[in-house]
Amino acid sequence: DSAIVLSHDATGALLAGTMGEPGVMILSGTGSVCVSMGPGGELVRAGGWGPVVGDEGSGYWIGKEAMRRAIRAADGRGPATALTGRLLEAVGVKHILDVYGPVTRGDFDRPWIARLAPLVAHTAAAGDAVADEIMNEAAYELALHVRSVIERSPWFAGADEVPAVAAGGVFGLGEDWYRRMKEVLAREAPQARLTVWVKEPVVVAAYLAFKELYG
């Protein structure tokens, strides 16, 4: 006999990083979500509520914030930023306000906007204060996800250390991003310890299959 088992991709990323051991998974790609799994398969989740009301700290959120703050600068409602010139080049327009039309029409979809995250990270590393603030806020939002999940997971009660598995493209932004995340986690979720970045969650499909067959 054969069986089909459906599992949330966030759960897959968690198990791919822990291979069944206790831990939390923080994903930041196009969207964002954090989960943990108890010994009986119980799930605790924070985030993952989509781009309209959630996905804070995701690649999409970072890209959207970059455009929003460049437009605020053009309006005189915010400080000037090097993001403006870099966004003009990325979008292929002459004025930052011309970004509004293509984005509103859907010419640039969520994955495209999420792919602006490296541009923001590089601009932050070059010393731009606005881009730096965006990246710090993204790290803070993700750390809040982790703290929420740890606090609501009874299997972590009294634990001095909780492994935190990373997943999603934002965690491919390099050492500067990891430095930010570690600093914010140390402040907001001190139990959490970043362990691995799961690049290929598909490995957990084999793990789940063996677990289903053999327990």
C-alpha positions, 0 to 999 in steps of 0.5 A: 500500500502507498500513502500520500502525506501532505506537510507544510513547507515550513515544517519540512525546512524545520525537520531538514535542519533538525532531523527530528530534534527540538528546534525552531525554523525561521524562514525569510524568503518571498514571505516569512514564517517561524515554526516549532514542532513538539514531540508529538508533532504539535506545531506552534507558528508565528507569521506566514500571514501573507503580504497584505497583513504580514510577511514582516522581515521577508525579502518582499517586505525588504524590497517594498520598504526600499521602494516606500522609503525612496518615494518618501525621500522624493516627497520630502517626507524622509531622508535622502537615500542611495536606494533611490539611484539603485532602484531606478537602475533596477526598475529601468525608469528615470524618476523614483515616482515612476516606480509606482505605475509598474508596481501597481499594475503588477508588472513587477510581482512579489518574487521580483520585489523580493529579489530587491533584498540583495540590493538593499543589503549591499546599499546598507553595507555601503553605509546608507543609513536608510538601507541599514535601518531597513535591514535592522528592522527586518532582523528585528521582525524575524527575531520577534517571530522566534521569540513568540514561538519559543515562548509559546512552545511548552517543550522549550520551557527551562531550555537554556538553548534552542537551535534555530534553523534558517531557511529562505533566500534572505539568509543567503545575503551573507555575513553582515545579515547573520551578524544582524540576526545574531545581535538582535536574537541575543537581545530579543530571543536569547535562547535561540542559537542560529545553526544551519541554513537549509538550502534544500528542504526537499531532503526532508521528504525522504526523512518523512517517508522513512518516518511514516514507514518505520516510525 
